[in-house]
Amino acid sequence: MANRNYSTFQRTLPQEELPKNKVENQETWALVNSSKVPQTVPSAPKWNDNTVHIVPTSPENDKKARGSALRQVLAAFAAQLGTVNTGMVFGFSAIAIPQLKATNSILKIDDSQASWIASMASIGTPIGCLLSGYMMDTFGRKCTLLVTEVPALLGWILIIFATDIRMIYAGRFFVGLGSGMVGAPARVYTSEVTQPHLRGMLTALASVGVSTGVLIEYALGSMLPWHICAAVSSIIPLVSLMLMFLFPETPSYLISRDRPQEAKSALRRFRGNNYNLDKEMDALVNFSNKNNIKRLTGFREIMTAILKPNAIKPFILLFLYFLIYQWSGTNALTFYAVDIIKDSGATVDKYLATVILGVVRLASTIAACILCRRCGRRPLTLISSIGCGLSMVGLGSYMWLLEYWKSINIPATWTWVPIFCIFAYTITCTLGFLVIPWVMIGEVYPTQIRGVIGGITTMSAHAFIFTVVKTYPLLADSLTRHGTFILYGCISLVGTIYFYVCLPETKGKTLQEIEDYFSGRSNNLKTGRLIKPKVLEVRKGQVLP
């Protein structure tokens, strides 16, 4: 018998119930009710008044059901390569500040200037987020991704040739501007060109890119001067710019602009020639018509769309997510990694530990991408909030003990504890916090304003990054370093309650199903609420929210 694939649609009958002439191959036969597929079902015996038919499914049909994974992976990689630059921006201050503070540095800086070098990128980032949000919905996702690399290149060039602190400030501002512009369009582009079974994992590539950039910068900084590190960093936005020319605009955006033929052509490039485009095209067109998706031009129209439940609810959800995530201390550790490891009481080489930390962060991010597809958003977020809280409290407590031991002239012991806490924090933070909210930016917002409100959300996230990075030295002086880390840990632990109650599970859901949930048209997403939200009842002729 020729090799075939078969799918079980209802149930497998016990051996005694199977037709005698099929028992020997019972593991390869599918049992379905004849009313489902009368045109393809051959005749079969009857027993117990139930008709059972044998329906083979061919490999060709399986290929048509799912598009080319390789094409979707390549498109996601090209779109999100620019996020590697974001990681380099984050990691640059950690390696540059100690070099600039060194006695043999050409440019001398103090603690205040160091904090501005670290945080200046986060001033440019929110501006970039707002610009990219408007550009995504006006000029398209692809065009925005092309433009984002220009300020990034300019910023690195300014840093490379910096002769005074003001050029470094300006360069950091522009690389931050580019980082802010790339975040939302990279994730939105990926979410709109990938299928649900790949979307979560491929959207999470942005977080892999950030972690890769941090690792590269840490490794370069352990061997090279800061201006050479900036020169190497400038290669990434240049390569990203060239790659994006090879891929088309997203089908969702093209349909929203009433360009169905271009959308179908783009979808074929993302899915392959063997994929049956008609079903997905019909779904995209029907969803666009159902939600009256059209271009919004006026400020009042945009604000009205943002204030609708299907936009404002997920915005509040992610706004609070990023608030808790950032104030758990994530980027304080990233931006000041070398200094924090030195002050923690660990006896290992601070630069070696920083590079290993970057490797652990990258490995954890890759694991998070895989787990994001298998485990979902809620479990990984809860692991992060609990793990980050406990490890930060542990680090702060050890640093308090370290100060106490110094005050009574007792030598420090258990010097492995701070390194363990820092690495545990990095792993647990990366599994959820570093990946999930960025993935959800591309999932939870309606197509009509996904660019604008995605940009606002990313702007909010980077505004939190700026406040955390800029205030860390101030908190360390006023609360002491151990008090600051304990504060970060407590915020993360309290956030666990919010995540458990309010965060919906979007794994495996289509963008249309997610939007219907926030609109109140369905209740198909899981949360921890004891009382489920009421599903909207729609009367004939009623305009949907």
ROZA-478336 format. One line per field, with one value per residue (C-alpha): residue number from 1; residue in three letters; x, y, z. Coordinates in Angstrom, 1 decimal, padded with zeros to 4 digits, always signed. Example, Ala and Ser with C-alpha at 12.3 -4.5 7.8 and 13.67 -1.06 7.14 Angstrom:
resi = c(1	2)
resn = c(ALA	SER)
east = c(+012.3	+013.7)
north = c(-004.5	-001.1)
up = c(+007.8	+007.1)
//
This chain:
resi = c(1	2	3	4	5	6	7	8	9	10	11	12	13	14	15	16	17	18	19	20	21	22	23	24	25	26	27	28	29	30	31	32	33	34	35	36	37	38	39	40	41	42	43	44	45	46	47	48	49	50	51	52	53	54	55	56	57	58	59	60	61	62	63	64	65	66	67	68	69	70	71	72	73	74	75	76	77	78	79	80	81	82	83	84	85	86	87	88	89	90	91	92	93	94	95	96	97	98	99	100	101	102	103	104	105	106	107	108	109	110	111	112	113	114	115	116	117	118	119	120	121	122	123	124	125	126	127	128	129	130	131	132	133	134	135	136	137	138	139	140	141	142	143	144	145	146	147	148	149	150	151	152	153	154	155	156	157	158	159	160	161	162	163	164	165	166	167	168	169	170	171	172	173	174	175	176	177	178	179	180	181	182	183	184	185	186	187	188	189	190	191	192	193	194	195	196	197	198	199	200	201	202	203	204	205	206	207	208	209	210	211	212	213	214	215	216	217	218	219	220	221	222	223	224	225	226	227	228	229	230	231	232	233	234	235	236	237	238	239	240	241	242	243	244	245	246	247	248	249	250	251	252	253	254	255	256	257	258	259	260	261	262	263	264	265	266	267	268	269	270	271	272	273	274	275	276	277	278	279	280	281	282	283	284	285	286	287	288	289	290	291	292	293	294	295	296	297	298	299	300	301	302	303	304	305	306	307	308	309	310	311	312	313	314	315	316	317	318	319	320	321	322	323	324	325	326	327	328	329	330	331	332	333	334	335	336	337	338	339	340	341	342	343	344	345	346	347	348	349	350	351	352	353	354	355	356	357	358	359	360	361	362	363	364	365	366	367	368	369	370	371	372	373	374	375	376	377	378	379	380	381	382	383	384	385	386	387	388	389	390	391	392	393	394	395	396	397	398	399	400	401	402	403	404	405	406	407	408	409	410	411	412	413	414	415	416	417	418	419	420	421	422	423	424	425	426	427	428	429	430	431	432	433	434	435	436	437	438	439	440	441	442	443	444	445	446	447	448	449	450	451	452	453	454	455	456	457	458	459	460	461	462	463	464	465	466	467	468	469	470	471	472	473	474	475	476	477	478	479	480	481	482	483	484	485	486	487	488	489	490	491	492	493	494	495	496	497	498	499	500	501	502	503	504	505	506	507	508	509	510	511	512	513	514	515	516	517	518	519	520	521	522	523	524	525	526	527	528	529	530	531	532	533	534	535	536	537	538	539	540	541	542	543	544	545)
resn = c(MET	ALA	ASN	ARG	ASN	TYR	SER	THR	PHE	GLN	ARG	THR	LEU	PRO	GLN	GLU	GLU	LEU	PRO	LYS	ASN	LYS	VAL	GLU	ASN	GLN	GLU	THR	TRP	ALA	LEU	VAL	ASN	SER	SER	LYS	VAL	PRO	GLN	THR	VAL	PRO	SER	ALA	PRO	LYS	TRP	ASN	ASP	ASN	THR	VAL	HIS	ILE	VAL	PRO	THR	SER	PRO	GLU	ASN	ASP	LYS	LYS	ALA	ARG	GLY	SER	ALA	LEU	ARG	GLN	VAL	LEU	ALA	ALA	PHE	ALA	ALA	GLN	LEU	GLY	THR	VAL	ASN	THR	GLY	MET	VAL	PHE	GLY	PHE	SER	ALA	ILE	ALA	ILE	PRO	GLN	LEU	LYS	ALA	THR	ASN	SER	ILE	LEU	LYS	ILE	ASP	ASP	SER	GLN	ALA	SER	TRP	ILE	ALA	SER	MET	ALA	SER	ILE	GLY	THR	PRO	ILE	GLY	CYS	LEU	LEU	SER	GLY	TYR	MET	MET	ASP	THR	PHE	GLY	ARG	LYS	CYS	THR	LEU	LEU	VAL	THR	GLU	VAL	PRO	ALA	LEU	LEU	GLY	TRP	ILE	LEU	ILE	ILE	PHE	ALA	THR	ASP	ILE	ARG	MET	ILE	TYR	ALA	GLY	ARG	PHE	PHE	VAL	GLY	LEU	GLY	SER	GLY	MET	VAL	GLY	ALA	PRO	ALA	ARG	VAL	TYR	THR	SER	GLU	VAL	THR	GLN	PRO	HIS	LEU	ARG	GLY	MET	LEU	THR	ALA	LEU	ALA	SER	VAL	GLY	VAL	SER	THR	GLY	VAL	LEU	ILE	GLU	TYR	ALA	LEU	GLY	SER	MET	LEU	PRO	TRP	HIS	ILE	CYS	ALA	ALA	VAL	SER	SER	ILE	ILE	PRO	LEU	VAL	SER	LEU	MET	LEU	MET	PHE	LEU	PHE	PRO	GLU	THR	PRO	SER	TYR	LEU	ILE	SER	ARG	ASP	ARG	PRO	GLN	GLU	ALA	LYS	SER	ALA	LEU	ARG	ARG	PHE	ARG	GLY	ASN	ASN	TYR	ASN	LEU	ASP	LYS	GLU	MET	ASP	ALA	LEU	VAL	ASN	PHE	SER	ASN	LYS	ASN	ASN	ILE	LYS	ARG	LEU	THR	GLY	PHE	ARG	GLU	ILE	MET	THR	ALA	ILE	LEU	LYS	PRO	ASN	ALA	ILE	LYS	PRO	PHE	ILE	LEU	LEU	PHE	LEU	TYR	PHE	LEU	ILE	TYR	GLN	TRP	SER	GLY	THR	ASN	ALA	LEU	THR	PHE	TYR	ALA	VAL	ASP	ILE	ILE	LYS	ASP	SER	GLY	ALA	THR	VAL	ASP	LYS	TYR	LEU	ALA	THR	VAL	ILE	LEU	GLY	VAL	VAL	ARG	LEU	ALA	SER	THR	ILE	ALA	ALA	CYS	ILE	LEU	CYS	ARG	ARG	CYS	GLY	ARG	ARG	PRO	LEU	THR	LEU	ILE	SER	SER	ILE	GLY	CYS	GLY	LEU	SER	MET	VAL	GLY	LEU	GLY	SER	TYR	MET	TRP	LEU	LEU	GLU	TYR	TRP	LYS	SER	ILE	ASN	ILE	PRO	ALA	THR	TRP	THR	TRP	VAL	PRO	ILE	PHE	CYS	ILE	PHE	ALA	TYR	THR	ILE	THR	CYS	THR	LEU	GLY	PHE	LEU	VAL	ILE	PRO	TRP	VAL	MET	ILE	GLY	GLU	VAL	TYR	PRO	THR	GLN	ILE	ARG	GLY	VAL	ILE	GLY	GLY	ILE	THR	THR	MET	SER	ALA	HIS	ALA	PHE	ILE	PHE	THR	VAL	VAL	LYS	THR	TYR	PRO	LEU	LEU	ALA	ASP	SER	LEU	THR	ARG	HIS	GLY	THR	PHE	ILE	LEU	TYR	GLY	CYS	ILE	SER	LEU	VAL	GLY	THR	ILE	TYR	PHE	TYR	VAL	CYS	LEU	PRO	GLU	THR	LYS	GLY	LYS	THR	LEU	GLN	GLU	ILE	GLU	ASP	TYR	PHE	SER	GLY	ARG	SER	ASN	ASN	LEU	LYS	THR	GLY	ARG	LEU	ILE	LYS	PRO	LYS	VAL	LEU	GLU	VAL	ARG	LYS	GLY	GLN	VAL	LEU	PRO)
east = c(+000.0	+001.3	+002.4	-000.2	-000.9	-004.2	-005.9	-008.3	-011.2	-013.5	-012.4	-010.6	-012.9	-011.9	-010.5	-013.7	-015.8	-013.6	-014.5	-012.8	-011.1	-009.4	-008.3	-004.8	-004.2	-006.3	-003.6	-003.6	-007.3	-009.4	-013.0	-015.4	-019.1	-020.3	-022.3	-019.0	-017.5	-020.0	-018.3	-015.0	-016.2	-016.1	-018.7	-018.2	-020.0	-022.5	-022.9	-024.8	-026.7	-023.6	-021.9	-018.1	-016.0	-012.3	-010.9	-007.2	-005.5	-002.6	+000.7	-000.2	-003.3	-001.1	+001.3	-001.6	-003.0	+000.3	+002.5	+006.3	+007.8	+011.2	+009.9	+008.2	+011.3	+013.4	+011.0	+010.9	+014.7	+015.0	+012.4	+013.9	+017.6	+017.5	+016.6	+020.2	+021.1	+018.8	+020.6	+023.9	+022.6	+021.6	+024.9	+027.1	+026.8	+027.8	+031.1	+031.8	+031.2	+033.9	+036.4	+035.4	+035.8	+039.3	+042.3	+043.8	+040.6	+040.8	+037.3	+036.9	+033.4	+031.8	+028.9	+026.3	+027.6	+027.8	+024.1	+023.3	+025.3	+023.3	+019.9	+020.3	+019.4	+016.1	+015.2	+015.4	+013.6	+010.1	+010.3	+011.2	+008.3	+005.8	+007.3	+007.2	+003.7	+002.4	+004.7	+003.5	-000.1	+000.6	+003.5	+003.4	+005.3	+008.1	+008.8	+009.0	+011.5	+013.7	+013.7	+014.5	+018.0	+019.0	+019.2	+020.8	+023.7	+024.0	+024.2	+026.9	+029.0	+028.8	+030.0	+032.8	+034.3	+033.3	+035.9	+033.8	+031.0	+028.3	+029.0	+028.5	+025.2	+024.0	+025.1	+023.3	+020.2	+020.1	+020.9	+018.0	+015.8	+016.5	+015.9	+012.6	+011.6	+012.4	+010.7	+007.0	+007.2	+009.5	+007.0	+003.9	+005.5	+006.3	+002.9	+001.1	+003.2	+003.3	+000.7	-000.7	+001.4	+004.6	+003.7	+004.6	+008.0	+009.0	+007.7	+009.9	+012.9	+013.0	+013.9	+016.5	+017.9	+018.1	+019.9	+022.3	+023.1	+023.8	+026.1	+028.0	+028.5	+029.6	+032.1	+033.4	+033.8	+035.9	+038.5	+038.2	+038.0	+034.5	+034.8	+035.9	+032.8	+030.7	+032.2	+031.4	+027.9	+027.2	+027.3	+024.0	+021.7	+023.4	+022.8	+019.2	+018.5	+019.7	+017.8	+014.4	+014.5	+014.0	+010.6	+007.1	+004.7	+002.3	-000.9	-003.0	-001.7	-002.3	-005.9	-006.5	-005.4	-007.8	-005.0	-006.2	-004.1	-000.9	-001.9	-002.5	+000.9	+002.6	+000.8	+002.1	+005.7	+005.3	+003.4	+004.9	+003.4	+001.8	-000.2	-004.0	-004.2	-008.0	-009.1	-006.6	-007.4	-011.1	-010.5	-008.4	-010.9	-013.9	-012.3	-011.4	-015.0	-016.5	-014.5	-014.8	-011.0	-010.0	-007.3	-007.6	-006.3	-007.6	-006.5	-010.1	-010.6	-007.4	-008.3	-011.8	-010.4	-007.8	-010.5	-012.6	-012.6	-010.7	-007.8	-007.8	-008.2	-005.1	-003.2	-003.9	-003.0	+000.4	+001.1	+000.9	+002.8	+005.7	+005.5	+006.0	+008.5	+010.8	+010.6	+011.6	+015.1	+015.7	+017.5	+019.2	+021.1	+021.6	+022.9	+025.1	+026.1	+029.8	+029.4	+026.7	+028.7	+031.7	+029.6	+027.7	+030.6	+031.3	+034.9	+034.9	+036.3	+033.6	+034.1	+034.2	+031.0	+029.3	+030.1	+028.9	+025.8	+025.2	+025.5	+023.0	+020.6	+020.8	+020.4	+017.4	+015.9	+016.1	+014.5	+011.8	+011.0	+010.5	+008.6	+006.4	+005.0	+004.6	+003.7	+001.9	+002.2	+000.7	+002.9	+006.1	+005.0	+004.3	+007.6	+009.3	+007.5	+008.1	+011.7	+012.7	+011.2	+012.9	+016.3	+016.3	+015.3	+018.1	+020.7	+019.7	+019.7	+023.2	+024.5	+023.0	+024.8	+028.0	+027.7	+027.0	+030.1	+032.2	+031.0	+032.1	+035.2	+034.1	+035.3	+032.6	+031.5	+029.2	+030.5	+028.8	+025.4	+025.3	+026.4	+023.8	+021.1	+022.1	+022.1	+018.8	+017.3	+018.6	+017.2	+013.7	+013.4	+014.3	+011.9	+008.9	+009.4	+011.9	+009.8	+006.1	+005.0	+006.9	+005.2	+001.8	+002.3	+001.9	-001.0	-003.5	-004.2	-006.7	-005.3	-006.7	-004.5	-002.0	+000.9	-000.1	-001.0	+001.8	+004.2	+002.6	+003.0	+006.6	+007.1	+005.7	+008.0	+011.1	+009.9	+009.9	+013.4	+014.6	+013.2	+014.7	+018.1	+018.3	+017.0	+019.2	+022.2	+019.8	+018.1	+021.4	+022.5	+019.3	+018.1	+021.6	+022.2	+020.7	+017.6	+017.2	+017.3	+014.9	+012.5	+012.8	+012.1	+009.0	+007.5	+008.0	+006.4	+003.4	+003.0	+002.4	-001.1	-001.9	-000.6	-002.5	-005.8	-005.7	-003.3	-005.1	-003.6	-003.2	-001.2	-002.6	-005.3	-005.7	-005.4	-009.1	-010.0	-007.8	-009.5	-012.9	-012.0	-011.1	-014.1	-016.4	-017.6	-016.3	-014.8	-012.3	-009.1	-008.1	-007.4	-007.2	-010.4	-013.1	-015.8	-015.5	-016.3	-019.8	-019.8	-021.3	-024.7	-025.2	-028.6	-029.4	-028.2	-026.2	-022.8	-020.0	-017.5)
north = c(+000.0	+003.5	+005.6	+008.2	+010.6	+010.3	+012.7	+011.6	+013.9	+012.4	+009.2	+005.9	+003.0	-000.1	-003.0	-005.0	-002.2	-001.7	-003.2	-006.6	-005.8	-002.7	-004.0	-004.7	-001.0	+000.6	+003.1	+004.7	+005.3	+008.3	+008.0	+010.8	+011.3	+011.0	+014.3	+016.3	+015.2	+013.3	+014.1	+012.4	+009.5	+006.0	+003.4	+001.6	-001.0	+000.0	-001.2	+000.1	+002.5	+004.7	+005.1	+005.2	+006.2	+006.1	+009.5	+009.8	+013.1	+013.7	+015.5	+018.0	+019.1	+019.5	+021.8	+023.9	+024.3	+025.7	+028.1	+028.0	+028.4	+029.3	+032.3	+033.6	+033.0	+035.0	+037.8	+038.0	+037.9	+040.8	+042.9	+042.3	+042.5	+046.1	+045.1	+043.8	+047.5	+048.2	+045.7	+047.3	+050.7	+049.2	+047.5	+050.3	+052.4	+049.4	+049.1	+052.7	+054.4	+052.5	+053.2	+056.9	+057.1	+055.6	+057.8	+057.4	+058.3	+061.1	+062.3	+062.6	+062.2	+062.3	+060.4	+062.9	+062.8	+059.0	+058.8	+061.1	+058.9	+055.9	+057.6	+059.9	+057.1	+056.6	+060.3	+059.7	+056.4	+057.6	+060.2	+057.5	+055.4	+058.2	+058.8	+055.2	+054.7	+057.5	+056.4	+052.8	+053.7	+056.4	+055.0	+051.3	+048.9	+048.2	+051.9	+052.7	+049.8	+051.3	+054.8	+053.7	+052.7	+056.2	+057.9	+054.8	+055.1	+058.8	+058.3	+055.7	+057.9	+060.8	+058.5	+057.1	+060.5	+062.1	+064.7	+066.0	+064.8	+066.7	+064.6	+061.4	+062.9	+063.6	+060.2	+058.5	+060.5	+059.5	+055.8	+055.9	+057.5	+054.7	+052.1	+053.6	+053.7	+050.0	+048.3	+048.6	+048.2	+045.2	+043.4	+044.5	+043.5	+040.1	+039.5	+040.5	+038.3	+035.1	+032.5	+031.9	+028.8	+030.7	+034.2	+034.1	+032.5	+034.7	+037.9	+037.0	+037.2	+040.9	+040.0	+037.6	+040.5	+042.8	+040.1	+039.4	+043.0	+043.3	+040.2	+041.5	+044.9	+043.3	+041.1	+043.9	+046.2	+043.6	+043.8	+047.1	+050.8	+052.3	+054.2	+051.0	+049.3	+052.1	+051.5	+047.8	+048.6	+050.7	+047.7	+046.2	+049.1	+049.2	+045.4	+045.7	+048.5	+046.4	+043.3	+045.0	+046.0	+042.2	+041.8	+043.3	+045.2	+043.2	+041.9	+043.3	+046.8	+046.5	+045.4	+048.2	+050.5	+048.8	+047.1	+043.5	+042.4	+043.6	+042.0	+038.6	+038.9	+039.7	+036.9	+034.4	+035.6	+034.9	+031.6	+030.0	+028.8	+025.6	+027.5	+028.0	+031.8	+032.1	+031.2	+033.5	+036.3	+035.9	+036.0	+039.2	+040.9	+039.9	+041.0	+044.4	+044.8	+043.7	+046.2	+048.9	+049.2	+052.3	+054.9	+057.4	+060.8	+063.3	+063.6	+063.3	+060.1	+058.6	+059.6	+058.1	+054.8	+054.7	+055.3	+052.4	+049.3	+047.1	+049.6	+051.3	+048.0	+046.3	+049.6	+049.9	+046.2	+046.6	+050.0	+048.5	+045.4	+047.6	+049.7	+046.6	+045.0	+048.1	+048.9	+045.4	+046.7	+045.1	+047.9	+049.2	+045.9	+046.0	+049.6	+049.4	+045.8	+046.2	+048.6	+046.5	+043.3	+045.2	+046.6	+043.3	+041.8	+039.1	+038.1	+037.2	+039.5	+042.1	+042.1	+038.3	+038.1	+040.7	+038.7	+035.5	+037.3	+038.4	+034.7	+033.6	+036.3	+035.3	+031.6	+032.4	+034.6	+031.8	+029.4	+032.0	+032.1	+028.3	+028.3	+031.2	+028.9	+025.9	+027.4	+030.6	+034.2	+033.9	+031.1	+032.7	+036.1	+034.7	+032.9	+036.2	+038.3	+035.7	+034.9	+038.5	+039.5	+036.8	+037.2	+041.0	+040.8	+038.1	+040.4	+043.4	+041.3	+040.1	+043.6	+044.7	+041.9	+042.9	+046.4	+045.0	+042.7	+045.6	+047.7	+045.1	+044.1	+040.6	+039.2	+038.5	+035.0	+033.3	+035.5	+033.3	+034.5	+037.9	+036.3	+033.6	+036.2	+038.3	+035.3	+033.9	+037.4	+037.5	+034.0	+034.5	+038.0	+037.0	+034.0	+036.4	+040.1	+040.5	+038.7	+038.6	+042.3	+043.0	+040.0	+041.2	+044.7	+043.0	+040.9	+042.8	+046.0	+046.5	+046.7	+050.2	+051.9	+049.1	+051.3	+054.5	+052.8	+050.3	+053.3	+054.9	+051.7	+051.4	+055.0	+054.4	+051.4	+053.4	+056.3	+053.8	+052.7	+056.3	+056.9	+053.7	+054.2	+057.9	+057.4	+054.4	+056.4	+058.7	+055.8	+054.1	+057.3	+057.9	+054.3	+052.7	+050.0	+047.2	+049.2	+050.0	+046.3	+045.3	+048.0	+046.5	+043.0	+044.1	+045.8	+042.6	+040.4	+042.7	+042.7	+039.0	+039.6	+041.9	+039.5	+036.6	+038.4	+040.5	+039.1	+037.1	+034.1	+034.9	+031.8	+030.1	+032.8	+034.7	+038.4	+038.6	+036.4	+038.6	+041.8	+040.3	+039.5	+043.1	+044.4	+042.3	+040.3	+037.0	+035.6	+033.2	+034.2	+032.8	+035.0	+034.5	+036.4	+034.7	+036.7	+036.6	+039.8	+039.8	+039.0	+041.8	+041.0	+042.5	+043.2	+043.2	+046.5	+047.5	+049.1	+047.1	+048.9)
up = c(+000.0	-000.9	+002.0	+003.0	+005.9	+007.7	+010.2	+012.9	+012.9	+015.6	+017.5	+017.1	+017.6	+019.6	+017.5	+017.8	+016.3	+013.3	+009.9	+009.7	+006.4	+008.0	+011.4	+010.3	+009.3	+012.0	+013.0	+009.5	+009.0	+009.8	+011.0	+010.1	+009.8	+006.2	+006.4	+006.6	+003.3	+001.1	-002.1	-001.2	+000.9	-000.6	+000.4	+003.7	+005.8	+008.4	+012.0	+015.1	+012.7	+012.3	+008.9	+009.1	+006.2	+005.5	+004.3	+003.4	+003.6	+001.1	+001.8	-000.9	+001.1	+004.2	+002.3	+001.0	+004.6	+005.8	+003.9	+003.5	+006.9	+005.4	+003.6	+006.8	+008.8	+006.3	+006.2	+010.0	+010.2	+007.7	+009.5	+012.9	+012.2	+013.2	+016.7	+017.0	+016.8	+019.7	+021.8	+020.9	+021.9	+025.3	+025.8	+024.7	+027.8	+030.0	+028.3	+027.3	+030.7	+032.6	+029.7	+029.7	+033.5	+033.4	+034.2	+030.7	+028.9	+026.3	+027.3	+031.0	+032.4	+035.9	+037.3	+036.1	+032.5	+032.7	+033.6	+030.6	+028.3	+029.5	+029.4	+026.4	+024.0	+025.9	+025.2	+021.4	+021.6	+022.5	+019.8	+017.3	+018.5	+017.8	+014.4	+013.4	+014.6	+012.3	+009.4	+009.6	+009.1	+006.5	+004.4	+005.3	+007.4	+004.9	+004.2	+007.9	+008.4	+005.7	+007.1	+010.7	+009.8	+008.7	+012.2	+013.6	+011.1	+011.7	+015.5	+015.3	+013.0	+015.5	+018.3	+016.2	+015.5	+018.8	+020.1	+023.0	+025.2	+023.2	+020.1	+022.2	+023.6	+020.0	+018.8	+021.6	+020.9	+017.2	+017.8	+020.4	+017.8	+015.4	+018.1	+018.9	+015.3	+014.6	+017.5	+016.6	+012.8	+013.1	+015.3	+013.4	+010.1	+011.4	+013.0	+009.8	+007.4	+009.6	+010.3	+013.8	+014.5	+013.8	+014.8	+018.5	+017.9	+015.0	+016.6	+019.6	+017.3	+018.1	+021.6	+020.4	+018.3	+021.3	+023.4	+020.5	+020.3	+024.0	+023.9	+020.9	+022.5	+025.8	+024.0	+021.8	+024.9	+026.7	+023.9	+022.0	+022.7	+022.8	+019.5	+017.6	+019.2	+017.7	+014.3	+014.3	+015.6	+012.5	+010.2	+011.5	+010.4	+007.0	+006.4	+007.7	+005.3	+002.3	+003.3	+003.6	-000.1	-000.9	+000.8	+000.0	+002.1	+004.4	+002.9	+005.8	+005.2	+001.4	+001.9	+004.3	+001.5	-001.0	-003.0	-003.1	-006.1	-004.5	-001.3	-003.0	-004.7	-001.4	+000.3	-002.3	-001.7	+002.0	+001.7	-001.4	-004.7	-003.3	-000.7	-001.2	-001.0	-001.4	+002.1	+003.8	+001.3	+001.9	+005.7	+005.4	+003.1	+005.2	+008.4	+006.8	+005.6	+008.9	+010.9	+008.2	+008.1	+006.2	+006.4	+009.2	+008.3	+010.9	+014.5	+015.7	+013.7	+015.1	+018.7	+018.3	+017.1	+019.9	+022.6	+021.4	+023.6	+021.1	+021.3	+024.7	+026.7	+025.2	+025.5	+029.3	+029.6	+028.0	+029.5	+033.0	+031.8	+030.7	+033.8	+036.1	+033.7	+033.5	+037.2	+038.1	+037.3	+033.9	+032.1	+035.2	+035.1	+031.4	+031.2	+034.3	+034.2	+034.7	+037.7	+039.3	+039.1	+040.6	+043.5	+044.2	+046.1	+043.5	+043.1	+039.4	+036.7	+035.9	+032.1	+031.9	+034.0	+031.8	+028.6	+030.2	+031.3	+027.7	+026.5	+029.2	+028.1	+024.5	+025.2	+027.5	+024.8	+022.2	+024.8	+025.4	+021.7	+021.7	+024.9	+023.8	+021.1	+023.4	+026.8	+026.0	+027.3	+030.8	+032.2	+031.0	+032.4	+035.8	+035.8	+035.1	+037.7	+040.5	+039.5	+039.0	+042.3	+044.3	+042.7	+043.1	+046.7	+047.2	+045.5	+047.6	+050.8	+050.1	+049.4	+052.7	+054.4	+052.6	+054.0	+057.5	+057.3	+056.3	+059.2	+061.8	+059.9	+059.0	+055.6	+053.0	+052.5	+050.0	+047.2	+044.7	+045.9	+044.0	+040.7	+041.2	+041.8	+038.8	+036.5	+037.9	+037.4	+033.8	+032.9	+034.5	+033.1	+029.6	+029.6	+029.9	+030.5	+027.7	+025.1	+025.8	+025.9	+022.7	+021.0	+022.2	+020.6	+017.2	+018.4	+020.4	+018.5	+015.7	+012.2	+011.5	+014.1	+014.9	+013.8	+015.8	+019.0	+018.7	+018.4	+021.5	+023.5	+022.5	+023.4	+026.8	+027.3	+026.4	+028.5	+031.4	+030.4	+030.5	+034.0	+035.3	+033.8	+034.7	+038.3	+039.1	+040.3	+042.3	+044.0	+044.7	+046.5	+048.4	+049.1	+048.8	+046.2	+048.2	+048.9	+045.3	+044.3	+047.0	+045.7	+042.2	+043.5	+045.5	+042.4	+040.4	+043.1	+043.5	+039.7	+039.8	+041.0	+038.1	+035.5	+037.0	+037.0	+033.9	+031.3	+028.5	+026.7	+023.0	+022.0	+018.9	+018.4	+015.1	+015.1	+014.4	+017.4	+019.7	+018.4	+018.9	+022.5	+023.3	+021.4	+023.6	+020.6	+022.1	+025.3	+023.8	+025.6	+029.0	+032.0	+035.8	+036.4	+038.5	+036.8	+033.0	+031.0	+029.4	+025.7	+023.6	+022.2	+018.7	+017.3	+013.6	+012.0	+015.1	+014.4	+016.0	+018.4)
//
